[in-house]
Amino acid sequence: MRAGTLRREFDAELMSRVAVFAAEVKPMLDRLDVARAIADQPNIVATPVTVRRGDGTLVYESPDVPHLTNEWERAAAQGAAKHLTFQTVRDATREEQRLVNRFVTSPDGYPYVVQLMAPPTSIDEGIRELAVSQGIGILLILALAAYGSALTARQTLAPIDEMIQRGREIHGHDPGKRLEVEADTIELAELVASMNAMLDRLEEPVLTAHRFAANVSHELQTPLAAMRFAIEAAQRSNRPAEKYQQIADDLLSEVDRLSTLVRDLRLLAMAGAGQLIGQPEHFDLGDVVQQCCEIARAVADSREIEIDEQVLSHVLATGSALHLRRVILNLTDNAIRYSPPGTRVQVRMGFDHGVATIAVTDQGCGIRAEDRPRIFEPFFRADRARARDTGGSGLGLAIADQIVRAHHGRISVESEPNAGSTFTIHVPAVAALAHSA
């Protein structure tokens, strides 16, 4: 069950990526030297992309495409000729590669196939890396706060016992405490004031780190407790095979929750470290919004919710189309989840003075005024019970905020209880002609 879910998520991501590259490649397919035209595009060259004619004949292969043996090369060519959407092949090292075919017609009417290849093992590797990096990150934050306090104490003008004693009383679990020393000299008074000012600056990061660590512990403990209960129940007595199957299904469900949480924590950690966007790319933001609206409509139809979009074309942004797609899908998914059946979710795109805006408006329950300032904090839920029912971990909006910040933009929210909410993304962009869709 979990393997199938991961495969579908991975395939969906590959399909989105290959659609972007197919759109970039299409204008070059009527050139005399198609391979040369494609090779001049750095975004395409740096991606494991293959371009073939409709009969499977190889036209272009980027340097990053894994080397295939003759057997698997023929399989890839046949898959393109037979109009297969997905294939699984193996490279020369016998490593499994997932291959997605995107069919596109050149401007002069000839059929081509754009193939994107990636190893599916990256999903498991990312989960393992996150478990290690997140634990190390939390420990480093707490160690930094303790080290900062100790370093300041060592820089005292003289070995004053009272200051040392009071400094030792200040621990990470009590960041609101301050030095209270009767200063006999101006230098000592300035030192005490300086130390207290430093503690003021450290207090908020320490409290934030404590809250984050406590929230991570709580979110991890909940599925772990459920898994432990299921295992203990299975050990207590003999059960029919179908009962064990039900327990196994429950365990896999909790593993799904853990995997999603760990994946989101890794993305949040990367965004906070400024490592979210490796090589920025140029892309049509309108195409990204349109794709998200189509995906949202497929979800909304089952709930009798209408998706009403107004999208601009030729609005060019720089960064990661994949990550911005996640932000938009998160906002539309939230709007659908919290909107009653029979209502409408609006997606409006605008552009003004070098800034593109994407506004997602719902007719849901809205957000209270006291909750709005914290809506983008990790693990914050305005309604914890309802958020748990809808499967939210409390990281979606925090990740969205970090992704938009990585694109030098911001997210704003306008909402009133029982009157719906509007989340608006603001990102730098350039635009030529635009029309409503």
N, C-alpha and C positions, 0 to 999 in steps of 0.2 A: 504493500500500500504506500509506504513512505517513498520507496524507490520510484514508483509510478508518479507520485506527486512531484518529486524533484526533477524527474525527466520532463514532465509537462512544463514546469516552470522554466527549465533550462531551454527547452525547445521554443517556448514563447519568447524568451529573451533573444535567442538566435534569429527567430523570424523577424523580430523588430529591428535588429541590427542589419540583417541582410536587406530589408526593405529600404533602409537609409542608403546603403551602398549601391543598391540597384538604381535608386533615383539619381545618385551622383554619376553612375556609369552610363546611364541611358543616353545623354546627349553626345557621348563620344563614340557610339556604336556605328555611326555613319561615316567615321573618318576612314581615310585610305589605310592608315596604319593604326588600327584600334589599340594594339598592345602598347605602342609608343605613347599614344594619347593617355591611356590609363596609367602608365608608368610614371608620367609627369605629375600625378596627383599624390602628394605625400600621405594624405589620410588613407588612401586606398592601398598604397604600397606597404604601409606599416600594419596591414591587416591580412590575415590568412584568407584571401579572396581569390577565387578562380572564375574566369569568364569563358564560357563555351558557346558555340553556335547551337542551334536547335537540335542538330543531329548528334551532339556530344563532342564535336571537334574542339580541341583546346585552342583558345585564342590568346588568353593571358593568364599567367599564374604569378602571384606576388611572391617575393622571396621568403615570406614567413609561412607559406603553406607547407605543412609537414610532407616529407618525401613519402610517396606511396609506391609500393611494388607494382609490377605490371598488372598483376591480378586485380588489386584494389583500384588502380587507375582505370582499368576497363570497367569495373563496377561503377565508379563515379561517372564515367562518360555515359554508360548505359542508363544510369539513374536520371541524368539530365535529359537524355533522348526520350525516355519513357515517362517523363513528367512526374517523377516521384518528388514528393515534398521533402521528406526526411530520409536519410540513409545513415547506417553505421558502418564505418570502414576502419581499417587498421593501417597505421603507417609502417615504415620500414623497421621500426623498433618494436612492432607488435602492440603498440599502445592504441587503445580505442579512440576513435575520433568521431564526433557527431557532425554530420554534413547536412546542410539545409540548402535546397534549391529554390531560387526565386526566378520566375520566368518574366522576361521583359521583351518588348518589341522595340527595335531600333527606330529612329525617326523616319527611316526610309522603308519600314515595314517588315524587316527580317527578324525572325525569332532568335533570341539569345537566352542563356541561362547564367545567372550569377550564383556562385556557390560560396558559402561561408563555412569554415571548418573550425571546430574547437573541441578540446578534450573535456568530457563531462566530469572527470575526476576533480576539476577545480572546485566543485561545490563542496565536497567533503574536506578538501584541503583548507578552504576558507573557514569552515566551521572550526577545525582544529586550531588554525592560527588565531582565530578570535578568542577562543577559550584561554589561550596562553597570554595573548597581548592584553586582553581586558584585565586579567588578574594582575599582570605586571603593572599596567597603567594605574590601577587603584592603589597598589602598594607604593608606587613612585610618588603619587600625589601626597599620600599621608607622610611618607618619608621626607618629602620636600618641606612640608610644613614644620615637622619636628626639627629638621636640620636648620631651617631658617631661624627658629627660636634659639637653638643652641649656638649658632654662629654669632648672633647678636650678643648673647651673653658673654662669649669669649672676647668680644671687642670692647669690653668695659675699660674705663680709664684706670681703674685700680681694683685689686681683688677684694671687693667689699662683700663681706659675708651676708649682709642682709639682702643685697640685690641678688646674689647667687641663690640664696634660700628661696626667695620669692619667685625667682625665675624658674626654679625647679618645680614650683607648685603649679606652673602654667603648663597644662597638657593639651594634647589635641582634642580630648573630649570636653574641654572647658575653654573654648576659644574666646569667650567673653570676658575672661579674667584679665586684669591689668596690673602692672607694677605700681605699688603704693610705697614709695620710699621718700623719706624726708631728706631733701637735697641740701647739703651744706655748702656747695659751691655751684657757680653758674654752669660749669662743665658737666657736673653730675646731673643737674636739673635738665640740661639739654639732652643728655644721654637718656634719662628716664622718659622725657617727652618723645624722643626719637623712637625708643623701643615701643612705647605705647602706640605711637602712630603706625609703626610697622605692624603691630598686632591688629590694629584696626583694618589695615589693608589685607592681612592674611585671614581675618575672621570669615569673610564671605566665601573665599575659595575653600576653606576647610569645612565650613558648614555644608557647602554645595557637594564637596567630595563625600562627606558623611551621608548626606541624603541619598546621593547617587549609589553609594555602596550598599546602604540599607535597602534601597528600592531594588537593586539588582539581586541582592540576597533573597528578598521576599519573592520576587518574580521567579527566581530559579527554584526556591523551596517549594512553591505550590505544586508544580508538576512533579517534582521529585517525591513529594509526600504522597501524591496520588499513585505514582508508580510503585512506591514501597508498599502501600496498602494493597494494591492489586497482586503483587508478588507474594506477600504474606498470606493473602486469602487463598492463593493457589497452592501454597505449601501446607495449609492446615488440614486439608482432607482431599480424598480422591473425588474427582469430578468427571462428568461426561466430557467427551472430546469437544462438543460444541461450547461448553462453558469455558474451556481453556482457550478456544478460539476467540470468544468474547473478551476474555482477559487480555489476550494478545492484541486485539484491536484497540482496547483501551490504552494499553501501554504505547502502541504506535501513535495514537492520538496525542498522548502527552509528549512523546519524543518529537512530534511535529511542532508542538508549541515551543519546546526547548530549542529546536533547530531554528525556528523563525526568530526567537528572541536573540539567540547568539548571533545570527546573521545581521540582525538590525543593530545590535551592539557594536559589531565590527564596523559596520558602515558609519555609525555615529562616531566611533573612535577615529576612523580615518578622516572624517570631515573635520573633527576638532583639531587634528594634527596637520590640516592643510594638505593632505595626500589624496583627496577625493578625485581630482582631475589630473591625470598624468600628462596627457598630450591634448590640449584643447582642440576642438574641431569646430568648423563653421557649418551651420545647418539651418534649414528653414523652420523657424519656430512654429509657423502656421501648420506645417505638415505634422509636427509632433502633436500639436493640440488636436488636430483633426483625427489622428490615429487614436488618441486617448478618448475622444468622444465616441468613436465607433466601439471601442472596448467597453466603455461605460454604458453605452446603449444596450449592449448584449446582456449586461447585468441588470440594468434598470427595467428591461421589458418584463422580466419575470415578476417584478414587484409593481407593475402597472405605473411606472414612473416615466415621465417623458424627459428626454434630454434635448434641450433647445440650445443649439450652439450658433455663435456668430464668430467666424474665424477669418483672419486676414492672411493673405498670401504674400510671399516675398518679404517676410520679416526675418532678417538674418541675425542669429545670435551666435555667440562663441562660448564654448565650454563642452559640456557632455549632454548630448541629446538623450542618452539612456537615463541619466540621473534626473534631468528635468521631466522626462516622461514619468518617472516614478513619483515626483512631486504632484504632477497634475492628476495622475491616477489615484493617488492617496486622497486628494481633495475631493475628486468626484465620487470616490468610493465612500468617503465619510458622508458626503451630501446625500447619497442614495440610502445609506444605512439609517440615517436619522430623519429621513423624509417619510411622511405617511403615504400609503398607496394613493394613486390618483393625482399626485401633485407633479410639479415640474422642477427640474434642476437646470439652471441656466449657466452656460459657459460663454463668457463674452471676452473677446480679445481686442485690445486697442493698442495704439502706438502714438506717442507724442514726444517730440523733442528728445529723440534718442533713447526712449524708454518704452519697452513693450510691457503691457499689462495683460494678465489673464485672471479674470474674476469668475469664481464659482459660487453661485448663489443657490441656496436651498430654501425650502419652506418647512423646515423642521422645528425642533423644540427650542433652538437658540441657545445662547450662552449668557450666563449671569455676568453682570458688570464686574463683580469681585473676582470672577474666574478668568476673565479675558487677559489680564496682564501675565498670567502664568500658563496660558494655553500651549505655549511652545516649549515649556520645560519638560525634560525627560521624565516619563512615567506619571505626568500629571493627568488626572482624569476629572473632568467637571462632575461626572456622574459615574462613580466607580462601579456600581452594580450594573448599570446599563452597558458600560464599556466592556465589562467582562462578558456579558451576554453576547455582545457583537463580536467578540474575539479580539478586541484591541489590547495591545500591550502597553499603550501609553507612549510609544516611541515614534509613531508615524509623523506627527507634526513637528517633533524635535528634529527628526532627520530631514524633513522637508525644509525647515528653517535653515539648517546647516548647509543643505545643498544649494539653496538660493543664495545664501551668503557667499558660498564658494564661487558663484557666478556674479559676484559683486552686486547683488540685488537684495531685496527684502520681501517679507510677507506681512501683510496687514490684515486685520479682521474687523468686521463690523457686524454686530449681532445684538439682538434683543430677545429676551425670553419669550417663547411662543410666537415669534415673528420671523424665525429663520436667521441664517447667517450668510455672510459674504466674505470669502477668503480671496485676497487679491495678491497675485505675484507680480513684482516689479523687477525687471531685469534689463540691463543695457542691450540695445539692439540697433540695427540699421535697417532701413526699409526703402523699397522702391515703390512699385505700384501695389495697391491693396484693393481687395474687393470683399464684399460680404459673402458668406457661404451659408 
